[in-house]
Amino acid sequence: MRNKLILISLILIQILPSSLHADSGEGWRIKRVGKCLLHYMAEDLPNVSSYEALVLQGIKSVESFWGESFSEEFDLYIHPRRSSMDQAWQSSWNMPDFQSECWMVASGVAHRMDLLSPAIWHKEACEHSFEDLEHTQKLITHELFHVFHGQHNPSPDFSEIDGIDWFVEGLATYASGQLDENRKREVSEAAMAGKSPATLDSFWKGQLRYGFCASMLEFLDHQYGRPMLRDLLALSTRKAILDALQTTESTLLTQWQAELPSQGL
């Protein structure tokens, strides 16, 4: 659940000129990328230009989607090894024994994003390839949508949300472009087989959870419009979202199901 992804900025940094690299201590170097302060180690010096381009494109995608800029600065840590990322998560989540699974390579909240260096995904990750630049770009953009969302939610780290995991993850998946034709086909086939989620809570369960959640967010975007979607960022409970949409859970699910064909599924 997203409320387990509790990240707290560990270092306070002074504002740096956009072209300046600096050392923040413990070997971390810093480069400003818009409102993002990119932290990286010496091992990633050969890759930092590529990462900067991916982050810049992700920021542009997020700001284009919403028609506004990030409201606050945030830190983005590029971890040169999985143990570094695990240590950050262990500290931030107060879970000293936590060990990430191989598919876990990134997370983001209002003021911080952590990313396992894509250059080592082939050695320390599964299901991801840095050589697939489209996949890498969408993954980074996905987490940047979480950052933007966190900056506009009463629970910046998503630790106090209630029953809206489907909304948080669906939004980032849909808006980042990860609701691709393959996911749409999987959702369509599951729906035709009578395997659609019966409740909003069940959207964020199972192998197709990203596809189902993103499909619902695409429906909300088309049905209610982008301004409404933007307003929903400030809500942290399922009831609050349903009240804002002036609907019930059963009605919303029925309408979403009926609109699946028009979504190109």
MIMARZA-323508 format. One line per field, with one value per residue (C-alpha): residue number from 1; residue in one letter; x, y, z. Coordinates in Angstrom, 3 decimals. Layout:
BEGIN
seq = c(NUM ...)
type = c(A ...)
u = c(X ...)
v = c(Y ...)
w = c(Z ...)
***
This chain:
BEGIN
seq = c(1 2 3 4 5 6 7 8 9 10 11 12 13 14 15 16 17 18 19 20 21 22 23 24 25 26 27 28 29 30 31 32 33 34 35 36 37 38 39 40 41 42 43 44 45 46 47 48 49 50 51 52 53 54 55 56 57 58 59 60 61 62 63 64 65 66 67 68 69 70 71 72 73 74 75 76 77 78 79 80 81 82 83 84 85 86 87 88 89 90 91 92 93 94 95 96 97 98 99 100 101 102 103 104 105 106 107 108 109 110 111 112 113 114 115 116 117 118 119 120 121 122 123 124 125 126 127 128 129 130 131 132 133 134 135 136 137 138 139 140 141 142 143 144 145 146 147 148 149 150 151 152 153 154 155 156 157 158 159 160 161 162 163 164 165 166 167 168 169 170 171 172 173 174 175 176 177 178 179 180 181 182 183 184 185 186 187 188 189 190 191 192 193 194 195 196 197 198 199 200 201 202 203 204 205 206 207 208 209 210 211 212 213 214 215 216 217 218 219 220 221 222 223 224 225 226 227 228 229 230 231 232 233 234 235 236 237 238 239 240 241 242 243 244 245 246 247 248 249 250 251 252 253 254 255 256 257 258 259 260 261 262 263 264 265)
type = c(M R N K L I L I S L I L I Q I L P S S L H A D S G E G W R I K R V G K C L L H Y M A E D L P N V S S Y E A L V L Q G I K S V E S F W G E S F S E E F D L Y I H P R R S S M D Q A W Q S S W N M P D F Q S E C W M V A S G V A H R M D L L S P A I W H K E A C E H S F E D L E H T Q K L I T H E L F H V F H G Q H N P S P D F S E I D G I D W F V E G L A T Y A S G Q L D E N R K R E V S E A A M A G K S P A T L D S F W K G Q L R Y G F C A S M L E F L D H Q Y G R P M L R D L L A L S T R K A I L D A L Q T T E S T L L T Q W Q A E L P S Q G L)
u = c(0.000 1.137 0.869 3.872 5.963 6.823 9.878 11.347 14.024 17.196 19.311 18.498 20.232 20.790 19.565 22.148 22.561 21.273 24.692 26.498 27.504 28.168 28.896 26.198 28.273 28.605 29.747 26.518 26.860 24.044 22.793 19.719 17.190 14.382 12.796 14.478 17.785 19.400 21.680 24.130 27.369 30.678 29.817 27.019 28.996 29.059 25.256 24.117 23.522 21.258 19.391 19.028 17.408 14.973 14.048 13.605 11.310 9.359 8.923 7.731 5.220 3.821 3.555 2.015 -0.593 -1.654 -0.982 1.050 4.472 5.571 4.734 7.762 11.320 12.111 15.143 15.803 18.380 20.037 21.272 24.357 23.434 20.324 21.766 21.893 18.241 17.215 19.005 17.148 13.808 14.607 15.270 12.366 9.796 11.186 11.516 15.118 14.788 13.169 14.710 13.307 12.201 14.016 11.249 11.291 13.454 11.835 9.404 8.285 6.373 6.009 9.577 11.628 12.077 14.450 15.659 17.975 20.509 19.083 22.621 22.700 19.179 20.602 22.550 20.375 16.803 14.295 11.503 13.331 15.896 17.653 18.116 14.338 14.333 10.570 9.983 12.578 11.096 7.582 8.768 10.538 7.548 5.251 7.167 7.259 3.453 3.516 5.742 3.334 0.354 2.022 2.644 -1.109 -2.375 -2.938 -0.764 2.405 3.907 0.561 0.788 -2.663 -4.706 -7.743 -9.084 -7.565 -4.578 -6.440 -6.525 -2.905 -1.420 -3.994 -3.295 0.483 0.120 -2.425 -0.864 2.669 1.527 1.933 -1.636 -0.368 -2.149 -0.936 -2.401 -5.630 -5.928 -5.336 -8.007 -10.436 -9.893 -10.323 -13.515 -14.982 -14.153 -16.128 -13.022 -13.437 -12.892 -16.115 -15.006 -12.641 -10.411 -10.018 -8.737 -5.343 -4.973 -3.701 -1.445 -3.514 -3.800 -1.885 -3.985 -7.327 -6.477 -5.167 -8.280 -10.477 -8.430 -8.706 -12.471 -12.525 -10.437 -12.760 -15.993 -15.337 -12.524 -8.986 -9.985 -11.957 -9.060 -6.828 -9.254 -9.205 -5.465 -6.333 -8.541 -7.284 -10.294 -12.504 -15.614 -14.257 -13.529 -16.970 -18.630 -16.663 -17.766 -21.339 -21.663 -21.622 -19.097 -21.543 -22.611 -19.006 -18.065 -21.089 -20.303 -16.627 -17.530 -19.940 -17.285 -14.542 -15.248 -15.041 -11.641 -10.332 -10.266)
v = c(0.000 3.535 4.429 2.202 4.401 7.010 9.003 11.909 14.264 13.544 16.515 20.229 21.946 25.546 26.711 26.110 27.672 25.392 24.566 24.036 20.692 20.509 17.951 17.596 15.300 11.507 11.550 12.904 15.442 17.803 19.343 21.494 20.393 22.937 22.555 19.177 18.828 15.774 13.865 11.330 9.595 9.628 6.239 7.858 10.797 9.189 8.794 12.021 13.853 11.058 11.012 14.790 14.595 11.921 13.940 17.132 15.353 13.846 17.229 18.702 15.873 16.366 20.134 19.835 17.371 19.698 23.021 24.212 23.849 21.912 24.093 23.107 21.950 18.285 16.016 13.129 10.594 8.350 5.338 3.636 0.306 -1.343 -1.419 2.391 2.636 0.037 1.953 5.131 3.318 1.533 4.880 6.750 4.035 3.095 -0.497 -1.466 -4.998 -4.007 -5.506 -4.414 -6.893 -6.900 -5.078 -2.156 0.564 3.877 5.708 9.281 11.590 15.358 16.274 13.279 10.693 7.721 5.904 2.947 4.002 2.700 1.873 -1.031 -2.340 -5.220 -6.326 -5.321 -5.292 -7.378 -6.419 -3.208 -2.318 1.026 0.270 0.500 4.280 4.592 2.284 4.138 7.529 6.470 4.941 8.147 10.226 7.955 8.751 12.465 12.402 11.015 13.922 16.455 14.666 14.643 18.369 18.932 16.353 16.805 13.711 14.596 11.133 9.316 7.811 9.064 8.218 5.954 3.775 5.673 3.530 2.911 6.669 7.396 4.591 4.801 8.485 8.050 5.071 6.729 10.193 8.875 6.960 3.513 2.589 1.244 -0.980 -4.126 -3.075 -1.976 -5.363 -7.179 -5.083 -5.675 -9.433 -9.597 -7.538 -9.732 -12.773 -11.288 -10.577 -6.841 -5.527 -5.484 -2.659 0.295 -1.289 -4.382 -2.324 -2.130 -5.885 -8.649 -8.821 -6.360 -3.725 -1.045 -1.530 -1.534 1.538 3.449 2.535 4.006 7.213 7.488 7.186 9.903 12.204 11.756 11.784 14.616 16.587 17.562 20.374 17.887 15.457 18.265 19.021 15.388 15.620 17.423 14.588 11.695 9.398 7.327 8.999 12.468 11.534 9.992 13.028 15.368 13.338 13.363 9.642 6.339 3.551 1.178 3.818 4.733 1.102 0.561 3.639 2.718 -0.778 0.592 2.961 0.384 -0.067 3.702 3.795 1.722 -1.432)
w = c(0.000 -0.685 2.970 3.573 1.298 3.894 2.862 4.824 3.459 5.378 4.322 4.191 1.303 0.334 -3.081 -5.804 -9.253 -12.008 -13.439 -10.130 -8.692 -4.954 -2.266 0.416 2.603 2.808 -0.815 -2.291 -5.075 -5.999 -9.212 -9.564 -12.201 -12.020 -8.588 -8.199 -6.378 -7.950 -5.537 -6.929 -6.057 -7.927 -9.437 -11.416 -12.764 -16.263 -16.144 -14.530 -17.821 -19.031 -15.721 -15.771 -19.224 -18.032 -14.952 -16.979 -19.420 -16.535 -14.876 -18.172 -18.586 -15.094 -15.439 -18.902 -17.634 -14.815 -16.503 -13.515 -11.967 -8.914 -5.938 -3.847 -4.258 -3.738 -3.499 -5.868 -4.724 -7.311 -5.344 -6.808 -5.207 -3.772 -0.258 -0.286 -1.304 1.268 4.007 3.041 3.095 6.362 8.006 6.431 7.064 10.507 9.280 10.138 8.746 5.438 2.300 -1.055 -3.687 -7.005 -8.910 -6.481 -7.992 -7.039 -4.784 -4.358 -2.043 -1.722 -0.884 -1.901 -4.614 -4.426 -7.526 -7.926 -10.552 -13.861 -14.994 -12.517 -13.086 -15.125 -12.040 -9.089 -10.381 -12.296 -14.712 -15.666 -18.328 -18.656 -22.338 -22.725 -22.502 -22.959 -20.006 -17.923 -18.780 -17.841 -14.571 -13.543 -14.654 -12.617 -9.436 -10.258 -10.432 -6.883 -5.861 -7.371 -5.804 -2.391 -2.617 -2.893 -0.404 3.360 3.810 1.854 2.355 1.835 5.308 6.335 3.243 3.646 0.864 -2.075 -3.035 -6.294 -6.916 -5.988 -8.076 -10.850 -11.375 -11.606 -13.949 -16.227 -16.324 -16.957 -20.038 -18.483 -19.409 -22.731 -25.225 -23.516 -20.169 -21.836 -23.504 -20.201 -18.488 -21.346 -21.323 -17.543 -17.727 -20.459 -18.322 -15.444 -13.377 -12.921 -9.365 -7.348 -5.034 -5.262 -2.638 -4.795 -7.731 -6.029 -5.719 -7.931 -10.941 -12.997 -10.265 -12.154 -15.274 -13.466 -11.382 -14.391 -16.379 -13.652 -13.628 -17.392 -16.980 -14.305 -16.483 -19.470 -17.494 -15.046 -16.649 -15.722 -13.314 -11.216 -11.286 -10.032 -7.193 -6.111 -5.344 -2.113 -0.838 1.235 1.778 -0.483 0.899 0.189 -3.419 -3.956 -2.368 -4.632 -7.659 -6.314 -6.859 -5.017 -5.264 -6.974 -9.507 -10.276 -10.860 -13.116 -15.182 -15.487 -16.637 -19.247 -20.619 -21.062 -24.814 -25.431 -23.744 -26.580 -24.501)
***
